[in-house]
């Protein structure tokens, strides 16, 4: 079923981040925000709108089509929840963020996990009596990390995925996308909804990938699919149908070429309301490497 999808856009970079800037949306006079529909001089466009959040190492994929107010609101809410939902993977991935290396630490003076961009070393610091990070060791140099992550809204994770797709899609040719914009801006609810998350067990790809595809006519598939891949995980979101509702049954997963060599484990996240996930724990089994005490992922 791979042929049922037509690629609209793909952008990727390695863990050190991309080097060449790419702007989406040409300069216009006046500038119009594709999310709120307002234009200059009523609104301003002084901030850089990052299509992929800066926290994931993106410093070069930018858009001229999001105003400062929408950019600030998205960064404080839906982008922030996407980053929080991937806290553990960000901490061990060895990818650059906008501030350099990534550290996961719930308390200012507490246990932490961090990784370095220029090596495969993951550092785990434990404070006695604290339970935010738990390490359980097994045989064969294996150990499990159990990590408490910050509270987040799964619906905002889905909105963040849809927002990345909207940056590259043409709203003028598909009026239904304006309704998706309203949902991303939390002006209307579209529940229930689903997205998928997969994990690449036994592998450690060193890339960040954004892929947006359009379903071909007559395929019976949702109109658009967005995949955001970060290190060992990927999130897959299908945008709403023409009637403004999300597909009740997700289609069989067909992965783009950059996943062709992996054996993923797939999970489906069902969201029935704008709830908050609190005190969630994520875990991963790792294996001590042979050099410098480095850690390598293991299924």
C-alpha positions in Angstrom: 0.0 0.0 0.0 3.0 2.3 -0.1 1.9 3.6 -3.6 -1.3 4.9 -2.0 0.7 7.8 -0.5 2.3 10.7 -2.5 5.1 12.5 -0.7 4.4 16.2 -0.3 7.5 17.1 1.8 10.4 15.5 3.6 13.1 17.1 5.7 15.8 15.4 7.7 19.0 16.1 9.6 21.5 14.2 11.8 22.0 14.6 15.5 24.3 17.6 15.1 21.6 19.5 13.3 21.2 20.8 9.8 23.5 23.4 8.4 21.5 25.2 5.6 18.4 27.3 6.3 15.2 26.5 4.4 12.3 28.9 4.5 8.7 27.8 3.8 6.3 30.3 2.4 7.5 33.1 0.3 7.6 36.8 1.3 4.3 38.6 0.8 3.2 42.2 1.2 1.3 42.2 3.5 2.3 39.0 5.4 -0.7 36.8 6.3 -0.6 34.2 9.1 -1.9 30.9 7.8 -3.1 29.8 11.3 -5.1 32.8 12.5 -5.7 34.4 9.1 -4.7 37.9 10.2 -2.3 40.1 8.4 0.0 43.1 8.9 -0.1 45.6 10.4 -2.6 44.1 12.8 -0.1 41.4 13.7 3.8 41.1 13.5 6.2 38.5 12.1 9.4 39.4 13.9 10.1 35.9 15.4 11.4 32.9 13.6 8.7 30.3 13.3 10.4 26.9 13.6 8.5 24.1 11.7 10.1 21.5 13.9 10.6 22.6 17.5 14.0 24.0 18.4 14.1 21.5 21.3 14.6 18.7 18.7 17.7 20.5 17.2 16.0 22.3 14.3 17.6 25.7 13.7 17.1 25.9 9.9 13.6 24.8 8.8 11.6 28.0 9.2 8.4 29.5 8.1 7.3 33.1 7.2 3.6 32.2 7.5 3.1 32.1 11.3 2.7 35.4 13.2 4.4 36.1 16.5 1.2 35.6 18.6 0.5 32.1 17.1 4.1 31.2 17.3 4.3 32.1 20.9 1.0 30.3 21.8 2.1 27.1 20.0 5.5 27.1 21.6 4.1 27.5 25.1 1.4 24.8 24.7 1.4 22.2 22.0 5.1 22.2 21.1 5.9 22.1 24.8 3.7 19.0 25.4 5.3 17.3 22.4 8.7 17.8 23.9 7.6 16.6 27.3 6.1 13.5 25.9 9.5 12.5 24.4 11.5 13.5 27.5 13.3 10.1 28.0 14.1 9.6 24.4 15.5 13.2 24.1 17.7 12.6 27.1 19.4 9.5 25.7 19.3 10.2 22.0 22.5 12.3 21.8 20.8 14.9 19.6 21.5 18.6 19.8 18.8 20.9 21.1 18.7 24.7 20.7 20.8 24.9 23.9 23.3 22.2 23.1 23.1 18.8 24.9 19.8 17.5 26.4 19.3 16.8 30.1 16.2 15.3 31.7 15.8 16.4 35.3 12.5 16.9 37.1 14.0 18.6 40.1 16.7 21.2 40.0 18.9 19.3 42.4 17.9 15.7 41.6 18.5 12.7 39.5 19.2 13.3 35.8 19.9 11.7 32.5 21.9 13.4 29.8 23.7 12.6 26.5 26.4 14.2 24.5 26.1 15.1 20.9 29.7 14.1 20.0 29.6 10.6 21.5 27.4 7.6 22.4 27.8 8.2 26.1 24.7 8.5 28.3 25.2 9.8 31.8 22.8 8.8 34.6 23.1 10.6 37.9 21.1 9.2 40.8 20.3 10.9 44.1 19.7 8.6 47.0 16.1 8.2 48.0 14.7 9.9 44.9 12.4 7.9 42.7 12.1 10.0 39.6 14.7 7.9 37.9 15.1 4.2 38.8 17.8 1.9 37.4 17.4 -1.9 37.5 20.3 -4.0 36.4 20.1 -7.4 34.7 22.6 -9.9 33.4 24.6 -9.5 30.2 25.3 -5.8 31.0 21.7 -4.9 30.5 19.8 -2.4 32.7 16.4 -0.8 32.6 15.8 3.0 33.0 12.4 3.9 34.5 11.9 7.6 34.3 9.1 9.9 35.4 8.3 12.5 32.8 6.6 15.9 33.0 2.8 16.2 32.7 1.5 16.7 29.2 -1.7 16.7 27.1 -1.8 13.9 24.5 -4.2 16.1 22.4 -1.6 18.8 22.2 0.9 16.2 21.0 -1.5 15.5 18.1 -2.0 19.2 17.5 1.8 19.7 17.3 2.0 17.0 14.7 -0.8 18.5 12.6 0.8 22.0 13.0 4.0 20.7 11.4 2.0 19.4 8.4 0.1 22.6 8.0 3.3 24.5 7.6 4.0 22.7 4.3 0.4 22.1 3.0 -1.5 24.6 0.9 -4.6 25.8 2.7 -5.9 27.6 -0.3 -6.3 24.4 -2.4 -8.0 22.4 0.5 -10.5 24.4 2.5 -10.9 21.6 5.0 -7.4 22.4 6.3 -8.8 25.7 7.7 -10.8 23.6 10.1 -7.6 21.7 11.1 -6.1 25.1 11.8 -8.9 26.0 14.1 -8.4 22.7 15.9 -4.7 23.3 16.2 -5.4 26.7 17.7 -7.9 25.0 20.1 -10.8 27.0 18.8 -12.8 23.8 18.3 -12.7 20.1 19.5 -12.4 17.1 17.2 -12.7 14.1 19.5 -12.1 11.2 19.6 -8.8 11.1 17.8 -5.8 8.8 17.5 -2.2 8.9 16.6 0.4 6.2 16.5 3.8 5.8 18.0 6.4 3.3 17.0 9.8 2.3 18.5 12.7 1.0 16.5 14.0 -1.8 18.8 17.6 -2.8 18.6 18.5 0.2 16.4 19.6 3.7 17.1 19.1 5.9 14.0 20.8 9.3 14.4 18.3 11.3 12.4 15.3 13.7 12.8 12.7 13.3 10.0 9.6 15.2 9.1 7.5 13.6 6.3 4.2 14.8 5.0 2.2 12.7 2.5 -1.1 13.1 0.6 -3.3 10.0 -0.1 -4.0 9.3 -3.8 -7.6 9.7 -5.1 -9.6 6.5 -4.7 -7.3 5.0 -2.0 -10.0 5.4 0.7 -7.3 6.7 3.1 -7.3 9.8 5.2 -6.3 12.9 3.1 -2.9 13.5 4.7 -0.4 11.8 6.9 2.4 13.3 8.9 5.3 11.4 10.4 7.8 12.9 12.8 10.7 10.6 13.6 13.2 11.4 16.3 15.9 8.9 17.2 14.4 5.6 18.1 10.7 6.7 17.9 8.3 8.1 15.4 4.8 9.6 15.8 2.3 9.2 13.0 -0.8 11.4 12.6 -3.6 11.3 10.0 -5.4 14.6 9.5 -9.2 14.8 9.6 -11.5 13.6 6.8 -13.3 16.1 4.6 -16.3 16.0 7.0 -13.9 17.4 9.8 -13.7 14.2 11.8 -10.6 12.0 12.4 -10.6 8.5 11.0 -12.2 6.1 13.4 -10.0 3.2 12.1 -6.4 3.9 11.2 -5.1 2.4 8.0 -2.4 -0.2 7.9 1.0 1.4 8.5 3.2 1.8 5.5 6.6 3.2 6.4 8.6 5.6 4.2 11.9 4.5 2.8 13.9 5.9 5.8 12.4 3.1 8.0 12.8 0.3 5.5 15.6 -1.4 7.4 13.9 -1.4 10.9 11.5 -3.7 12.7 9.2 -1.3 14.6 6.9 -1.9 17.5 3.7 0.1 16.9 1.3 1.5 19.5 -2.0 3.4 19.0 -2.9 6.3 21.3 -6.6 6.9 21.6 -7.7 10.4 22.8 -11.2 11.1 23.9 -10.7 14.5 25.5 -8.3 17.3 26.4 -7.0 15.5 29.5 -3.6 15.8 31.2 -1.3 12.8 31.7 0.3 13.2 35.2 3.0 11.1 36.9 3.6 9.1 33.8 6.7 6.8 33.7 8.6 5.8 30.6 11.1 3.0 30.5 13.8 1.6 28.2 16.2 -1.3 28.4 19.8 -0.5 27.5 23.0 -2.3 27.3 26.5 -1.2 28.5 28.8 -0.7 25.5 32.3 -1.8 25.3 33.9 1.6 25.0 34.0 4.4 27.6 31.0 2.8 29.5 28.7 4.0 26.7 25.2 2.7 26.5 23.6 1.2 23.4 19.8 0.5 22.9 18.6 -3.0 23.0 15.2 -4.4 22.2 
